Amino acid sequence: MDSKIDFPCSYPIKVIGVSNKVSRDSVYRISRLHFKGIRLDDIQPQYSKKGNYVSFRLNVIAEGEEQLKAFHRTMMELDGIKMVL
């Protein structure tokens, strides 16, 4: 089945995790393995009302579906990550 997305493209990602287990630096470290040119400033944290969870928004240049799947797999291996959207 052909992808419905034309790669390469700008692709928004949201990573959600437990705030005392996941840091911006850890999300950045993994993101650098998969996406060229990503900077720490490209990753914006937002904390839940009670501060128990944090979501990180990042916009990457995706080269293909396999790259996105590999990023998802690697990120989900990080302790404290709940979702990658």
MOURWO-V834343 format. One record per backbone hydrogen bond with DSSP energy under -0.5 kcal/mol. CO is the residue of the C=O (numbers start at 1). NH is the residue of the N-H. Records with the same first field share a line. If there is no record, write none. Layout:
CO=NH, NH
This chain:
5=7
9=62
11=60
13=58
14=85
15=56
16=82, 83
17=54
18=21, 22
23=27
24=28
25=29
26=30
27=31
28=32
29=33
30=33, 34
31=34, 35
35=38
39=42
40=43
42=44, 59
43=45
44=57
46=55
48=51
52=19
53=48
54=17
55=46
56=15
57=44
58=13, 60
60=11, 62
62=8, 9
64=68
65=69
66=70
67=71
68=72
69=73
70=74
71=75
72=76
73=77
74=77
75=78
78=81
80=18
83=16
